[in-house]
Amino acid sequence: DARVTQTPRHKVTEMGQEVTMRCQPILGHNTVFWYRQTMMQGLELLAYFRNRAPLDDSGMPKDRFSAEMPDATLATLKIQPSEPRDSAVYFCASGLRTGFGNTIYFGEGSWLTVV
Amino acid sequence: GESVGLHLPTLSVQEGDNSIINCAYSNSASDYFIWYKQESGKGPQFIIDIRSNMDKRQGQRVTVLLNKTVKHLSLQIAATQPGDSAVYFCAEIEGSGTYKYIFGTGTRLKVLA
């Protein structure tokens, strides 16, 4: 089964350290999303790419978060410096618009704990 | 892996019974809807989708019903199994040109043996 692959699955880091999360979207999908999920906020959209171009990153704290797609098979989300409030699950999702709709498929997430 | 705050609505269902999970969506202009299942420690998993020009769509053991008049979506799971225990949430999207999904708060389904 084709699936979105994320690394690392779990990360514990100290406050102030840089964190990089990586995502391999499903082959052929031209849209990539980064979401953050917390108990209190649910799923929040951080960034959105279409055909590797960033179209919306309004959900990201610009001073510390950055998202890129170096190529069609890799998306990255970087936090520098990390803070305890960044502790959350970060999901990458990819999608492809079909005649029926814009279905997006999620990876298994990167579980980040900043201490 | 929960997608909601501390007070998730919970539905408890006996194994073998049918489950009905409800979702009220917000935008009358939304034209595409998806149901996701999220098991503990995992990412949301696509279950079934429906367009606004449909009232009903069936999958394997699942049926989605859409009532546009009252902006209501439901997911029916037939013969609920222990593996169906998870958080279920709906997502809506307005128009084919947009990308901003609005996710519901989720319902926890507990299957009782």
Interface residues (C-beta under 8 A of the other chain):
Chain A: V4 T31 F33 Q37 M39 M40 Q41 G42 L43 L45 Y48 R50 L55 D56 V89 F91 R97 F100 G101 N102 T103 I104 Y105 F106 G107 E108 G109
Chain B: G1 E2 S3 V4 G5 L6 Y32 I34 Y36 K42 G43 P44 Q45 F46 D49 R51 I93 S96 Y99 K100 Y101 F103 T105 G106
